[in-house]
Amino acid sequence: MAQSKRHGARLRAVHLLLLLPFIAMLWVGFYNRAEPSIAGIPFFYWFQLLWIPLGAVLLWPVYRAEDRDNDGRRQ
């Protein structure tokens, strides 16, 4: 029981990927500009919208690692 509780609270390096979107969005000074624009959309907007699919891509390895851990615990 204690071993599974300790195992569930373990933070691994793959979990740090989840911090990247937060850091990128909190660093407003980096993307608070209009140029370069894409199809007339200022950098400020398309940079934020770009992080939606990037966040999903970064979430995938974390999901796979957690799913692999849960498969090991179920068996």
Long-range contacts (C-beta under 8 A, 24 or more apart in sequence): 4-73, 7-69, 7-73, 12-65, 14-61, 14-62, 14-65, 15-62, 17-58, 17-59, 17-61, 17-62, 18-58, 18-59, 18-62, 20-54, 20-58, 21-51, 21-54, 21-55, 21-58, 24-51, 25-51
